[in-house]
């Protein structure tokens, strides 16, 4: 019997190069996070200005998620190629000088590219993999984005005091990834090439389905909790004696656990039809972990709680995207854009609220626990529509 990975109907080369591009996109996003002080000295600006080199990504994603999804549904190869080119272009722009404006311009270009890349996770799997392999492809694509965060922080650690070399290495990675994707895109996809509705038709089709709308509601809190903990874990744990360096190691453990979870949990859940129980378990684990951090914060509880949260929460992304790909048909990229849009909104809103409580960790952690717990009724309601058939949208 041939191994599934050798199925001639599945083009795993596309999954490999797309995973590389997705990882590089995230590497560029967090370029300056691990070298904030060095970057501030290099560009002669404060920490706030350096923070905006990363903050532009979720802000532009909220604005561009739906347009990018529509582009990918109508012109998939052209849209993904444009995303790859913009990723490389943004990385190269950052090499253009030692001024802050140059760095910001490069980050803005990559931020525009990000929705064209990440919205394509489901479409790449749907077009280049046989149906039975698509959950694995979506899991790989999702895991690659989190792996990119690890690589980005690792490169920042290696080149802490040499920002020009850091930018050069990242630009080389971006160019290689873009060229690889362009090369593979020369061969047309063999699967799932339905023609979507023109104009905003893809958005109407996706949003008219209650299944998609409920999925959007479900991703708001998990995304928000993960983004919030990634942003504020260090100051929230600091009163308990957790140093900045230790908090960084805890966050790395959180993301590593998430990458492992993405590679294992969604595939297991799909093969056994256990997606909803897995999502329920991840929310319960997150709730308990946040309560633990509220009542007994510390180095050990920080490592254990955030590692469990990473392993439980991050696999929710590929599970949701796989459910979206299975349901959305020719509007899959637009539907995926809706997921990323609500997820990023969740990150912005929950992080903003917790930011007000950052000097009082106990209520901050309890708030995250309550939000996770309150999402469980939504999951129960979603289960009622999960078996329904899509309802065709009304024609305008």
C-alpha positions as CSV (number, residue, x, y, z in Angstrom):
1,X,0.0,0.0,0.0
2,X,1.3,3.4,-0.9
3,X,1.7,6.0,1.8
4,X,-0.8,8.9,1.7
5,X,2.0,11.4,1.3
6,X,2.9,9.8,-2.0
7,X,-0.6,10.1,-3.4
8,X,-0.1,11.3,-7.0
9,X,-3.2,13.4,-6.8
10,X,-1.7,15.5,-3.9
11,X,1.0,18.0,-4.7
12,X,2.9,18.2,-1.4
13,X,5.6,20.4,-3.0
14,X,3.0,23.3,-3.0
15,X,2.3,22.7,0.7
16,X,6.0,22.7,1.5
17,X,6.8,26.0,-0.3
18,X,3.6,27.6,1.0
19,X,4.5,26.6,4.5
20,X,7.9,28.3,4.0
21,X,6.2,31.5,2.8
22,X,3.7,31.5,5.7
23,X,6.5,31.1,8.2
24,X,8.6,33.8,6.6
25,X,5.6,36.2,6.7
26,X,5.4,35.7,10.5
27,X,9.2,36.0,10.9
28,X,9.0,39.5,9.3
29,X,6.0,40.4,11.5
30,X,8.0,39.9,14.7
31,X,11.3,41.0,13.4
32,X,11.7,43.9,15.9
33,X,9.9,42.4,18.9
34,X,13.0,40.5,20.3
35,X,15.3,43.4,19.5
36,X,13.2,46.3,20.6
37,X,16.0,48.2,22.4
38,X,18.6,47.6,19.7
39,X,16.1,48.7,17.0
40,X,15.2,51.8,19.0
41,X,18.9,52.8,19.1
42,X,19.4,52.0,15.5
43,X,16.5,54.0,14.2
44,X,16.7,56.7,17.0
45,X,13.1,56.2,18.2
46,X,11.3,55.0,21.3
47,X,9.8,51.6,22.2
48,X,6.4,52.8,21.1
49,X,7.5,53.5,17.6
50,X,9.2,50.1,17.4
51,X,5.9,48.5,18.6
52,X,4.1,50.0,15.6
53,X,6.4,48.0,13.3
54,X,4.4,45.0,14.5
55,X,1.1,46.6,15.3
56,X,0.4,47.5,11.7
57,X,-0.1,43.8,10.9
58,X,-3.3,43.1,12.8
59,X,-4.7,46.6,12.0
60,X,-4.2,46.1,8.2
61,X,-5.4,42.5,8.5
62,X,-8.8,43.8,9.8
63,X,-9.0,46.1,6.8
64,X,-7.8,43.8,4.1
65,X,-9.0,40.3,5.2
66,X,-12.2,40.3,3.1
67,X,-10.7,42.0,0.0
68,X,-7.8,39.6,0.1
69,X,-10.2,36.6,0.3
70,X,-12.2,37.8,-2.6
71,X,-9.0,38.3,-4.7
72,X,-7.9,34.7,-3.9
73,X,-11.3,33.2,-4.7
74,X,-11.4,34.9,-8.1
75,X,-7.7,34.9,-9.0
76,X,-6.0,32.4,-6.7
77,X,-2.7,32.0,-8.5
78,X,-2.3,35.7,-9.2
79,X,-3.4,36.6,-5.7
80,X,-1.0,34.2,-4.0
81,X,1.8,35.2,-6.4
82,X,1.2,38.9,-5.5
83,X,1.4,38.1,-1.8
84,X,4.7,36.2,-2.3
85,X,6.2,39.1,-4.3
86,X,5.0,41.7,-1.7
87,X,6.5,39.7,1.2
88,X,9.9,39.7,-0.6
89,X,9.6,43.3,-1.6
90,X,8.8,44.4,1.9
91,X,11.8,42.6,3.3
92,X,14.0,44.1,0.7
93,X,12.7,47.6,1.3
94,X,13.8,47.4,4.9
95,X,17.4,47.1,3.6
96,X,17.1,50.5,1.9
97,X,18.5,52.6,4.8
98,X,18.8,53.1,8.5
99,X,15.8,55.5,8.8
100,X,12.6,54.5,10.7
101,X,10.5,55.5,7.7
102,X,12.2,52.8,5.6
103,X,11.5,50.2,8.2
104,X,7.9,51.2,8.5
105,X,7.4,51.2,4.7
106,X,8.8,47.7,4.5
107,X,6.6,46.5,7.3
108,X,3.5,48.1,5.7
109,X,4.2,46.2,2.4
110,X,4.6,42.9,4.2
111,X,1.4,43.6,6.3
112,X,-0.5,44.1,3.0
113,X,0.8,40.8,1.8
114,X,-0.1,38.9,4.9
115,X,-3.8,38.5,4.2
116,X,-3.1,37.2,0.7
117,X,-0.8,34.6,2.2
118,X,-2.7,33.5,5.3
119,X,-6.1,33.5,3.8
120,X,-4.8,31.0,1.2
121,X,-4.2,28.2,3.7
122,X,-7.5,26.5,3.0
123,X,-7.4,27.2,-0.7
124,X,-3.9,25.8,-1.2
125,X,-5.0,22.6,0.5
126,X,-8.3,22.5,-1.5
127,X,-6.6,23.0,-4.8
128,X,-3.4,21.0,-4.5
129,X,-4.4,18.1,-2.2
130,X,-6.8,15.2,-2.6
131,X,-9.7,15.5,-0.2
132,X,-8.4,13.0,2.3
133,X,-5.1,14.9,2.6
134,X,-6.6,18.4,3.1
135,X,-6.8,18.3,6.9
136,X,-3.1,17.5,7.0
137,X,-2.3,20.2,4.6
138,X,-4.3,22.8,6.5
139,X,-2.6,21.7,9.8
140,X,0.9,22.1,8.2
141,X,0.0,25.5,6.8
142,X,-1.3,26.7,10.2
143,X,1.6,25.2,12.1
144,X,4.1,26.9,9.8
145,X,2.7,30.4,10.9
146,X,3.4,29.6,14.5
147,X,6.8,28.1,13.7
148,X,7.6,31.4,12.0
149,X,7.1,33.1,15.3
150,X,9.6,30.8,16.9
151,X,12.1,31.3,14.1
152,X,11.6,35.1,14.3
153,X,12.4,35.2,18.0
154,X,15.3,32.8,17.5
155,X,16.9,35.0,14.8
156,X,16.4,38.1,17.0
157,X,18.3,36.3,19.8
158,X,21.2,35.4,17.5
159,X,21.5,38.9,15.9
160,X,20.5,41.0,18.9
161,X,23.3,43.5,18.4
162,X,23.5,43.3,14.6
163,X,20.2,44.6,13.1
164,X,21.5,45.1,9.5
165,X,22.6,41.4,9.4
166,X,19.2,40.3,10.9
167,X,17.3,42.2,8.2
168,X,19.6,40.8,5.4
169,X,19.1,37.2,6.6
170,X,15.3,37.7,6.7
171,X,15.3,39.3,3.3
172,X,17.2,36.3,1.8
173,X,14.6,34.0,3.4
174,X,11.8,36.0,1.9
175,X,13.2,36.1,-1.6
176,X,13.8,32.3,-1.5
177,X,10.3,31.6,-0.3
178,X,8.7,33.9,-2.9
179,X,10.7,32.4,-5.8
180,X,9.8,28.9,-4.6
181,X,6.1,29.7,-4.5
182,X,6.2,31.4,-7.9
183,X,7.9,28.3,-9.4
184,X,5.3,25.9,-8.1
185,X,2.4,28.2,-9.1
186,X,3.4,27.8,-12.7
187,X,1.6,24.5,-12.7
188,X,-2.2,24.9,-12.5
189,X,-4.1,23.3,-9.6
190,X,-5.8,20.0,-10.2
191,X,-8.5,20.1,-7.5
192,X,-11.5,22.2,-6.5
193,X,-11.3,25.0,-9.1
194,X,-14.9,26.1,-9.1
195,X,-15.6,29.7,-10.3
196,X,-16.8,31.8,-7.4
197,X,-19.4,34.6,-7.7
198,X,-18.1,37.9,-9.1
199,X,-17.6,41.0,-7.0
200,X,-18.9,40.7,-3.5
201,X,-20.8,37.6,-4.3
202,X,-18.2,35.4,-2.5
203,X,-18.7,37.4,0.7
204,X,-22.5,37.1,0.4
205,X,-22.2,33.4,-0.1
206,X,-19.9,32.9,2.8
207,X,-21.8,35.2,5.2
208,X,-25.2,33.8,4.3
209,X,-24.2,30.4,5.8
210,X,-25.0,30.3,9.6
211,X,-22.3,27.7,9.9
212,X,-19.7,30.2,8.8
213,X,-21.2,33.0,11.0
214,X,-21.1,30.8,14.1
215,X,-17.5,29.8,13.4
216,X,-16.6,33.5,13.2
217,X,-18.1,34.0,16.7
218,X,-16.2,31.0,18.0
219,X,-12.8,32.2,17.0
220,X,-13.1,35.6,18.6
221,X,-12.2,34.6,22.1
222,X,-9.5,31.9,21.5
223,X,-7.6,34.3,19.2
224,X,-8.1,37.1,21.7
225,X,-6.8,35.1,24.6
226,X,-3.7,33.9,22.7
227,X,-2.8,37.4,21.4
228,X,-3.4,38.9,24.9
229,X,-1.2,36.3,26.6
230,X,1.5,36.8,24.0
231,X,1.4,40.5,24.5
232,X,1.1,40.8,28.3
233,X,2.4,37.5,29.8
234,X,5.6,39.2,31.0
235,X,4.0,42.2,32.8
236,X,1.2,40.0,34.2
237,X,3.7,37.5,35.6
238,X,6.3,40.0,36.8
239,X,4.6,40.7,40.2
240,X,5.0,37.0,40.9
241,X,8.7,37.2,40.5
242,X,8.9,36.0,36.9
243,X,11.8,37.7,35.1
244,X,11.6,39.1,31.6
245,X,14.0,36.4,30.4
246,X,12.0,33.6,32.0
247,X,8.7,35.0,30.6
248,X,10.3,34.9,27.1
249,X,11.2,31.2,27.6
250,X,7.6,30.6,28.8
251,X,6.2,32.2,25.6
252,X,8.5,30.2,23.5
253,X,7.3,27.0,25.2
254,X,3.7,28.2,24.6
255,X,4.3,28.5,20.9
256,X,6.3,25.3,20.5
257,X,3.5,23.4,22.3
258,X,1.1,25.1,19.8
259,X,3.1,24.0,16.8
260,X,3.2,20.4,18.1
261,X,-0.5,20.6,18.8
262,X,-1.2,21.9,15.3
263,X,0.7,19.0,13.8
264,X,-1.1,16.3,15.7
265,X,-4.5,17.4,17.2
266,X,-6.4,18.6,14.1
267,X,-5.5,15.5,12.1
268,X,-6.6,13.2,14.9
269,X,-9.8,15.2,15.4
270,X,-10.7,15.0,11.7
271,X,-10.1,11.3,11.3
272,X,-12.3,10.6,14.3
273,X,-14.9,13.3,13.7
274,X,-14.1,14.8,17.1
275,X,-13.6,18.5,16.2
276,X,-16.2,19.9,18.6
277,X,-15.1,17.8,21.6
278,X,-11.5,19.0,21.0
279,X,-12.6,22.6,20.8
280,X,-14.6,22.2,24.0
281,X,-11.6,20.6,25.8
282,X,-9.3,23.4,24.6
283,X,-11.6,26.0,26.1
284,X,-11.9,24.2,29.4
285,X,-8.2,23.7,29.6
286,X,-7.7,27.4,28.9
287,X,-10.2,28.4,31.6
288,X,-8.5,26.2,34.2
289,X,-5.1,27.4,33.2
290,X,-6.1,31.1,33.5
291,X,-7.7,30.5,36.9
292,X,-4.5,28.8,38.0
293,X,-2.4,31.8,36.9
294,X,-4.8,34.2,38.7
295,X,-4.7,32.3,42.0
296,X,-1.1,30.9,42.0
297,X,1.1,32.8,39.5
298,X,4.8,31.8,39.3
299,X,7.5,30.3,37.2
300,X,6.3,26.7,37.4
301,X,2.6,27.5,37.0
302,X,3.4,29.9,34.2
303,X,5.3,27.3,32.2
304,X,2.7,24.6,32.8
305,X,-0.4,26.8,32.2
306,X,0.9,28.6,29.1
307,X,2.3,25.3,27.6
308,X,-1.2,23.7,28.0
309,X,-2.9,26.8,26.6
310,X,-0.6,26.7,23.5
311,X,-1.2,23.0,23.0
312,X,-4.9,23.4,23.3
313,X,-5.7,26.8,21.8
314,X,-3.5,27.0,18.7
315,X,-4.8,23.8,17.1
316,X,-8.2,25.4,17.2
317,X,-7.1,27.5,14.2
318,X,-6.5,24.6,11.7
319,X,-9.6,22.8,13.0
320,X,-11.7,25.9,12.3
321,X,-10.0,26.5,8.9
322,X,-10.5,22.8,7.9
323,X,-14.2,23.1,8.8
324,X,-14.4,26.3,6.7
325,X,-12.7,24.6,3.7
326,X,-15.1,21.7,3.9
327,X,-18.1,24.0,4.0
328,X,-17.4,27.1,2.0
329,X,-16.8,25.6,-1.5
330,X,-15.8,28.2,-4.1
331,X,-15.8,31.0,-1.5
332,X,-13.3,29.3,0.8
333,X,-10.7,32.1,0.9
334,X,-13.3,34.8,1.6
335,X,-14.7,32.6,4.4
336,X,-11.2,32.0,5.7
337,X,-10.7,35.8,5.6
338,X,-13.8,36.2,7.8
339,X,-12.2,33.8,10.3
340,X,-8.9,35.7,10.3
341,X,-10.8,39.0,10.5
342,X,-12.8,38.1,13.6
343,X,-9.7,36.5,15.1
344,X,-7.6,39.6,14.7
345,X,-10.5,41.7,16.1
346,X,-10.6,39.4,19.1
347,X,-6.9,40.0,19.6
348,X,-7.3,43.7,19.4
349,X,-10.3,43.9,21.7
350,X,-9.4,41.4,24.4
351,X,-5.8,42.7,24.5
352,X,-7.1,46.3,24.8
353,X,-9.3,45.4,27.7
354,X,-6.7,43.3,29.5
355,X,-4.2,46.1,28.9
356,X,-6.2,48.3,31.2
357,X,-5.8,45.6,33.9
358,X,-2.2,44.9,33.2
359,X,-1.1,46.3,36.6
360,X,-3.6,44.0,38.4
361,X,-2.9,40.4,37.2
362,X,-5.5,38.5,39.2
363,X,-8.6,40.1,37.6
364,X,-6.9,40.1,34.2
365,X,-6.3,36.3,34.3
366,X,-9.8,35.8,35.7
367,X,-11.3,37.8,32.9
368,X,-9.6,35.6,30.3
369,X,-10.9,32.5,32.1
370,X,-14.5,33.9,32.1
371,X,-14.3,34.8,28.4
372,X,-13.1,31.2,27.6
373,X,-15.9,29.7,29.7
374,X,-18.6,31.9,28.1
375,X,-17.5,30.7,24.7
376,X,-18.7,27.1,25.6
377,X,-22.4,27.9,25.1
378,X,-21.6,29.3,21.7
379,X,-19.9,26.0,20.8
380,X,-23.0,24.2,21.9
381,X,-25.2,26.4,19.8
382,X,-22.8,25.9,16.9
383,X,-23.2,22.1,17.1
384,X,-26.9,22.6,16.2
385,X,-26.1,24.1,12.9
386,X,-23.0,22.1,12.1
387,X,-25.0,19.4,10.3
388,X,-27.3,21.8,8.3
389,X,-26.9,22.4,4.6
390,X,-25.7,25.8,3.3
391,X,-28.6,28.1,2.5
392,X,-28.2,29.8,-0.9
393,X,-27.9,33.6,-0.5
394,X,-30.6,35.9,-1.9
395,X,-29.8,37.4,-5.2
396,X,-29.7,41.2,-5.0
